[in-house]
Amino acid sequence: MMPAFMTSAPGKVIVYGEHAVVYGKPAMAAAISLRSYLLVTTLSKSHRTITLRFPDVDLEHTWNIDDLPWSIFSQPSKKKHYYELVDRLDPELVEAMQPQLSTLSPSGTVEDRKVHQHAASAFLYLFLSLGSQDFPGCVYTLRSTIPIGAGLGSSASICVCLSSAILLQLRILSGPYPDQPREEAELQIERINRWAFVGEMCIHGNPSGVDNTVASGGKAVFFKRGDQNRPPTVTPLRNFPELPLLLVNTRQSRSTSTEVAKVAAMKRAYPAVTEPILEAISKITESAHELISSPGFDGNDGGSVKTLGDLMKINHGLLAALGVSHPKLERIRDIVDSVGVGWTKLTGAGGGGCAITLLSSKASPSILKSLEEQLCDEGFEKYETKLGGDGVGVLWPAVLHEGSEDEGGAVINEAQFVGADARGVERAFGVGISADEKQDGWKFWSNVGGPQVNS
């Protein structure tokens, strides 16, 4: 019987280029160290069920494996191989899943049912597409430290966890291991990413593919969408540095479509003013890309960090000029600017959501502690995180080691995993934000092999 194991994937933020990307300009997104975690526990042969457990959204549901619609998913014309590119959902397969989804959370609110339907549909579509009726019974337990619905790629992170877990169960993926060739590691990331994108389609319909690409490969990506009917061109930035980041959630709900419509209306009314702003945002993204891709770039150099921060600050000013900021976002910027610890901008669509601050060397623990208290007093939610970290990771088996991996360890207790709060999940079982929190045993395809130069 396969041992219990875990997969994990990061969330993301847009660092440069929001809204301009809608008009064919480039943008840059990077991984953050807030992550989702999936614990997979195989059941004995007598158990013919699969359970999806996601306590952070109060979802738990069990399906009988033999009752699932294998007959249609296994048809030769429908069955997909793990190496195939799937760029659209099959309507007949989606329809075949509906009886299995209709019984979810019958007493839940409309919003809860929507979240549960999305998560379960992504899981079942991947499970049925990649698996088979002789798959072993399992419990899939998800936890996430990423705020849901805040524009931080939480759904893509979850889809990458599910995709990597099912592919690992099928013994399709190799590694990660320290001396794994970079090309082989990249192939594993691509396989995970392709099926994570399928999960994202179950949730969002027509996703860009950027969020799942960041969650799979980590670090950062430079992306540009020329044709709105086609996926964007995505270039991984493997030299993107790991940088300290303060992320603050306004807790203000926002609508991406509303904010995009604001900019479109301004562009129609004042094209001579709006188009230069969008072009300036494009130049900011290109300048950051050129710096990070330049020979000899050093992410630890104070001058380079300042340049990246200055570009973020200018980007925010231009987004505010487009009318997509919010009084709460501006208040966060004022609070952070008053203590002089970094460079702040909104991230994502704006109108609420989150602000990010690239922290400078002046951000001492005492200043950050005082800043956290002030932000919390005003109703904001603060996360001290990291920008540009690892992508999808694996803990196989799900054992925590106190010392070296040769010394044995404690098997992860599912009850403790479910019962911990978000911060507790990270501290007890997770990858860790800081060096002193990192758990031995986690491995990542994004940091194996030799060095790679960005294209």
Secondary structure, DSSP 8 states (H G I E B T S, - for coil): ----EEEEEEEEEEEE-TTGGGGT-EEEEEEEEEEEEEEEEE--TT--EEEEEEGGGTEEEEEEGGGS-HHHHTSTTT---TTS---S--HHHHHHHHHHHTTS-TTS-HHHHHHHHHHHHHHHHHHHHH--TT---EEEEEEE-S-TTSSS-HHHHHHHHHHHHHHHHTT------TT--HHHHHHHHHHHHHHHHHHHHHHHSS--SHHHHHHHH-SEEEEE-SSTTS--EEEEETT---EEEEEEE------HHHHHHHHHHHHHH-HHHHHHHHHHHHHHHHHHHHHHHSTT--TT-HHHHHHHHHHHHHHHHHHHHTT---HHHHHHHHHHHHHT-EEEEEESS-SSSEEEEEE-TT--HHHHHHHHHHHHHTT-EEEEEEES---SEEESSSEEBSS-GGG--EE--HHHHHHS-HHHHHHHHS--SSGGG--BT-EEGGG-SS-----
